[in-house]
């Protein structure tokens, strides 16, 4: 370990020891994973090794508004009891001195093979897009998920194709038919968002196989790519930047979504068409998701419940000195709608989190209530053609027979106003209510909305205008987080 590593670890330990916590923190979360202190963004290196899930994350422990990017590390066997295992990768090498950026973990019998992007800015006059930034792909290995090998550059910035800008990053690695593959997100010099698909026989020597692109111009940059299979479909997930806002689509500054393909982009020449692009989440706070396959064969997605450069803000930053969190882990399934024939990915919270549920309570479709707990899992079934559900008097989720609308007041939304999504019928809504985040799962996860929200009072005020719907409420317990 070098001196820089020690210096940064000491700064992190100091910041974490000064973390603000306790009951006075009204926005701290009950069952969503948040940073120990400071800022969290992308989920990184998600994987299962043995019986343990490893959830790494982009972490800026010294500043709740972002800053130096290291990898934080949580471990869990059940997504309810979490262990914080410190910040294993910090910017202590020349090739990652400006940030240990996002990446992924490939697991085999030898343990973890972790790939990430080393962000390094050069001195001198640069815009850091067309010049002045290096983005080497770096490998770190670990047998046990706790002790890590030295860092090793496996793709040097000089070897990326020349028609790319300096924005190439976020390796996601997998194995297929005896070969290894890696997708990297990129921006060409012509401002086209693309994905670079590399291949390797040994995880060390990588060569470019092809580029994945949309049929027509589709955003200037694609971040955080991921390519995986769900039944007989291939899902290419990424976070495009530069899509123009529309009334019912692309409403945030940057999006996250996926193309559905009938063919494997590794072996076939697939040109991706916007007509088969779907957003992962229609709320205000969602970006840079990553998936992994667990030992039970589940494809699990975790998103960053935040967006870079958003116009809205988060109230906990000032008083509690932290910002952002993960969505709950979501299990993915592919389904074709009987009526529309549209094939999409459905998302549902992993079943483990139901272990946090307390006793079921039921209420009618027109109930108004003030509940003591901050944490709820609410299931609404048999919804009428039009309905509205209001939380904390300031967050309204409604359906008018043609589109869903999530509307926040200025006070509760801190700048979040309205997000809309066209849906041709709503039969169920499940709402995860945490002290300052809400996740709405519509029609068994066909559409999801995630938003942060800020209320004055303790407890939860609910108002249902849902006709004869059946509503079941479960108070939720908190996840536990302990140090390794
Ligand atoms: C996405 C992202 C990634 C990058 C990381 C840096 O939010 O911009 O592309 O690797 O964040 O924190």
Boltz pocket constraint, residues with backbone or C-beta under 6 A from the ligand:
constraints:
  - pocket:
      binder: B
      contacts: [[A, 41], [A, 42], [A, 58], [A, 69], [A, 100], [A, 101], [A, 102], [A, 103], [A, 117], [A, 169], [A, 170], [A, 223], [A, 224], [A, 287], [A, 288], [A, 308]]
      max_distance: 6.0
